[in-house]
Every structure is written in structure tokens, then in C-alpha cells.
Amino acid sequence: MGGRFPEDAFLEQLTDVIINPVADFMDRTPSVVDLVPLLSAKPQFAFVPVREELSRRGYELPQR
């Protein structure tokens, strides 16, 4: 498999596999508090600003 992967094909796959599913998920998640079950199961997904906002609202996530 030699040669470069065409940029437009890469962007199309990136959009289909990552960007659209994340955007759909965020559309269905009206509040950061709704993310607590996911972030409790996968604390590595919680970036510092997310942890700070949840902490401000009274939710503590497990450490990574």
C-alpha cells in the first residue's frame, strides 16, 4: 500500500467516524451533568475544565 492517502478522503472518513458521532452525542446531551455516567465509567475522557465544571456543580469524578 504505497503512496499518500488523499486528504479529501481522510477528511471524509474523519468526519464520518469521529466528528459526526461526537456532534450527534453532544446534541443529545443538553447539560454537562448528563455526561456524569459516561465520565464516571471513562474518567480519562474528562478534561480539566469538565472536571472543574462538574465539581462546581457538586459532582466528583473518579481519578484517572
Secondary structure as UniProt FT lines:
FT   HELIX           7..14
FT   HELIX           15..19
FT   HELIX           20..28
FT   HELIX           32..35
FT   HELIX           36..41
FT   HELIX           43..45
FT   HELIX           48..56
FT   TURN            57..58
//
